Amino acid sequence: MTEIIFEVREDEVDGGYTASCLGYGIHTQGETLDELRQMVRDAVRCYFDDPDAMPKLIRLHFVRDEVLAA
């Protein structure tokens, strides 16, 4: 495997960020983007305990909702 993708959302109520991996049961969160990046790396290392099976790239896809009043 060469790459996995995490969908990242900002928590508008409590602050911080959540990340969920597409296709795998990997989920994590962080208060800042730097903390989230570290938590994502740690979560991937824990999930793929075999270094040969671990993806080479981790992509973060930021999802942002924007609401406009009519």
C-alpha positions in Angstrom: 0.0 0.0 0.0 1.3 3.4 -0.9 -1.2 5.8 0.6 -4.1 6.2 2.9 -6.5 9.2 3.2 -7.9 10.8 6.4 -10.9 13.1 6.2 -10.3 16.0 8.6 -13.1 18.1 10.1 -12.9 21.0 12.5 -15.1 20.6 15.6 -17.1 23.9 15.6 -18.6 23.3 19.0 -15.7 22.2 21.1 -12.8 23.3 18.9 -10.0 21.1 17.7 -10.0 18.6 14.8 -11.1 15.0 14.2 -9.7 12.7 11.5 -11.2 9.5 10.2 -9.4 7.2 7.7 -11.3 6.2 4.6 -11.5 2.5 4.3 -9.9 1.7 7.7 -11.2 1.9 11.2 -8.6 4.5 12.2 -9.9 7.6 14.0 -8.2 10.3 16.1 -8.4 13.9 17.2 -6.2 16.8 18.2 -6.6 20.3 19.7 -4.3 21.9 17.0 -3.3 20.9 13.5 0.2 20.0 14.7 -1.2 17.8 17.4 -3.6 16.2 15.0 -0.8 15.4 12.5 1.2 13.7 15.3 -1.9 11.8 16.5 -2.6 10.6 12.9 0.9 9.3 12.6 0.7 7.5 15.9 -2.7 6.0 15.1 -1.4 4.7 11.7 1.7 3.1 13.4 -0.6 1.4 16.0 -3.0 0.1 13.3 -0.3 -1.2 11.0 1.9 -3.0 13.5 3.9 -4.6 10.5 6.2 -1.9 9.1 6.0 -3.5 5.6 2.2 -3.2 5.6 2.3 0.5 6.7 1.5 3.0 3.9 4.2 5.3 2.6 2.0 8.4 2.5 -0.7 9.7 4.7 -3.0 12.3 3.0 -5.1 14.7 5.1 -8.2 15.8 3.2 -9.8 18.9 5.0 -13.5 19.1 4.8 -15.1 22.4 5.5 -18.8 23.2 5.6 -19.8 26.8 4.8 -23.4 28.0 5.3 -24.7 31.0 3.6 -27.9 32.8 4.6 -30.3 33.5 1.7 
